[in-house]
Amino acid sequence: MKQLFYILFGILICITCKVQAQTIHKGDRFWDGETLWQVDAIYGGQTVFMVGTGEVYLSLEVVDTNRGEYKLVPSSEADEPSIPGAKFGWRVQYIRQDGMNFLAIRKPDGDAMWSMVLTPDNETNCRAQQENIDNDKDYIASNTLLNRHYLSLIPSRDKLRLLRNEILARHGYRFQAKDLQNYFNSRSWYKPGNDNSAIRLNIIEQHNIQLIKSEEADRSKDEASGNQQQDEKSISSIRENYYFVSELNNLTDDGRYGGILVKGYVIGEASSYFERQHDLEIWVDADSQSVTDTRWVNDTEDINFDGIPDLQIFLGLNAVGRVEEFYAGYVWNPLGYFEEVKNYADIINPIVDSESKTITSTFRSDINELTICTYAWKNGDLELIQEEKDKIFDEYE
């Protein structure tokens, strides 16, 4: 009997803890990226009244404290929700899981559209922490609870799509969308797995995906209303503000460089947006003047003729017989990143002709023979469209 009492008592304690863990209390503070909210009063144990910095108000009505369920309701101080885009009657869920404590306002389809994280801090500290989050561009979507303020700083809907799918890519997700698979294949950290169904997301990742989807949906509505110029301008400004730094590496014992590392930065950003390592076709002596050659990076040539400068990385030259130069090529993707042209390094001495919109390759294929290859873009791929042979000398003995 005594043992049964302890079992029942333990169950009661667990139930009580569960209820308390999902209940909002007076004095609780929540930060949403712009406003610090504090629970000012709880009326009749049913209505939570919150006051935000800047004299804004929010009222929640208890639906089920066992599951942390509330809903947005009007009050005498606020005749419409103070959360942009929210509607009265929408669910508000208090989530306390995986070490996270936050409120998620959900749209009728169940996706989170706003978040507020429980905090002991004052507004000054919250804003300082938010500034650190806003400046963090590396791996943030998988380890930090995002908010709409952070997402509002992302320049385009396409960049939001990349951020949302990066959460999956960090787990090795294989994408059916070609552009996404190509993009993540270009990231050094991406290790594609074999079973997408085996991926498990934590509560932060689940919430962030929903929140990003909500931001994307709002941007889509703006674009449908004809307000897409700002996004296009932002993507364009990213490319305009790119600059590159190159470094020869893989130094051999006999003093020759065998590789090149190129990093691309956006002015004002600390972390690199682009980073590629290539083996050189012809190794370079460390004491050669070629080490400081300005040809290593050319980011002014438009190699796919879309009006936007692309990127060529010089991989060296072979000066035996006839000079042969080799380059890696990257084109600017409208999603806001550089995408490698897989066969570009196989094109010897590429000459870009903007008038004919072709790339020509001329090289010595035999002792008295030149081969002239012409390439053109078809459906996003660079294809060989013509190959001709010509003699170097009219008479050769």
Secondary structure, DSSP 8 states (H G I E B T S, - for coil): -HHHHHHHHHHHHHHHHHHHHT---TT-EEE-SS-EEEEEEEETTTEEEEEETTTEEEEEEEEEGGGTEEEEE--SS-SS-SSTT--TT-EEEEEEETTEEEEEEE-TTS-EEEEEEE-S--HHHHHHHHHHHHT--SSHHHHS---HHHHHTS--HHHHHHHHHHHHHTTT---SSHHHHHHHHTSTT----S-GGG----HHHHHHHHHHHHHHHHHHHHHHTT--HHHHHHHHHHHHTEEEEEEEEEE-TTSEEEEEEEEEEETT-SS-SEEEEEEEEEEEETTSGGGG-GGGEE-S--SS-SSS--EEEEEEEE-SSS-EEEEEEEEEETTTEEEEETTGGGSSSEEEETTTTEEEEEEEEETTEEEEEEEEEETTEEEEEEEEEEESSSS--
